[in-house]
Amino acid sequence: MPEHDQPGGSSVAKIELTRRAHAAMRLLEPDEEAAVAKALDYIRDTSTTKEGLPQKARVLALPTPDKFYSFPATPRLRIVLSLSQEGWVVEDILDHRRIDRLLRAGERS
């Protein structure tokens, strides 16, 4: 995906998709794929919060040392992101209920 300058600043927001995210994209219906692409454009192009997160993103409290974030693509689908030195990494695209199950499982561990 191409890089874009963020509005109001000179920093570049880069988005990289993992193999898992590419596989998830291939399984989506055309309207879902379009919604995910629109959400990725929003993440890349929009201004961020003071914490450096895109608006609407939330931190996922998973039992891992790495930080993961969830961003809504559709009412049902969430984009799971991490942050690298180069920019955002799309780790996966999941149904929001799957993320809720993962979070609940992490609370029990």
Summary of the structure (lengths in Angstrom):
residues: 109
radius of gyration: 13.8
end to end distance: 37.0
largest distance: 43.0
contacts: 286
relative contact order: 0.20
helix: 35%
strand: 29%
